[in-house]
Amino acid sequence: MSAGANGLEQHHRQPARPGEGSRVSPANPPGRPLLASALGGLGLLAGMVLIAEGGRWLPPSIAPVEGAGDPKPASPTPMHDTQPGQPARKIAEDLIAPPPLDMSGIERVEPRPPLGELGLAPAPKTPMPQDWRETLLFRPVATSSAIFEAMGRTVAISGTVDVDPHRTCTFDDTAWPCGQRARAAFDAWLRGRALKCLLPPDADRFAIAAPCVLGKQDVGAWLVSNGWAMVAPTGIYAKAEAVARNARMGIFGPPQ
């Protein structure tokens, strides 16, 4: 090998200078990671000690109580009457207490009659034969104050006494045709509306007295309570007639 080659090889094999092969960057010193871990462990330990000893430093009003759950309301203390059976003390009797009542000045009087049919007790149902049926009668026409004709049948309202169309009534020395007025009032109230009556199967052969209703209104109760018919001796409208007489309604009142 030539001398030039040997000199080049020796130049490449020169030993490294001390400190050049293990040079450390000043930005990452070897002891800094260990120092950070040690400080972190000390901080964690100090936090645990503070949590464990924190209860001793808190005031008694807010210090935690061991085994305490949800707060329970205190049970009310029962109140007992110290003097059972004693009357309450009266205060300002002249302002609060009612005045003395003189029983001798109280008089019991009879109750006044009801002002209308709503105050009367419901009429008891009259037992009827088993073959009688509720029948609708359309376009009724009044022939007197309590009798009407409809669909070839003549029906008188049971429990009432009709006013003859030719009857004349007198009120305060004044005569007036109350019979015609009663029939006109009944016919105007009907206005051709259908009546539901309890009739036998052969009611079309003869005139018959039967109970009837217009909607939910008892026809007999309406006639008697308004003074356009009178109660029959065995009828159930005696109180209704008394109301009409006292109120001077219909045939019992002035001319209409």
HELIX and SHEET records of a PDB file:
HELIX    1   1 ALA A    3  HIS A   12  1                                  10    
HELIX    2   2 ARG A   32  TRP A   57  1                                  26    
HELIX    3   3 GLU A   93  ILE A   96  1                                   4    
HELIX    4   4 MET A  103  GLY A  105  5                                   3    
HELIX    5   5 GLU A  117  GLY A  119  5                                   3    
HELIX    6   6 CYS A  178  LEU A  190  1                                  13    
HELIX    7   7 ALA A  203  ARG A  205  5                                   3    
HELIX    8   8 VAL A  219  SER A  225  1                                   7    
HELIX    9   9 ALA A  238  ALA A  247  1                                  10    
HELIX   10  10 GLY A  250  PHE A  252  5                                   3    
SHEET    1   A 4 ARG A 133  LEU A 137  0                                        
SHEET    2   A 4 LEU A 195  LEU A 199 -1                                        
SHEET    3   A 4 CYS A 212  LEU A 214 -1                                        
SHEET    4   A 4 GLN A 217  ASP A 218 -1                                        
SHEET    1   B 4 VAL A 141  ALA A 142  0                                        
SHEET    2   B 4 ILE A 147  ALA A 150 -1                                        
SHEET    3   B 4 ARG A 153  ILE A 157 -1                                        
SHEET    4   B 4 ILE A 208  ALA A 210  1                                        
SHEET    1   C 2 THR A 160  VAL A 161  0                                        
SHEET    2   C 2 MET A 230  VAL A 231 -1                                        
SHEET    1   D 2 CYS A 169  PHE A 171  0                                        
SHEET    2   D 2 THR A 174  TRP A 176 -1                                        
END                                                                             
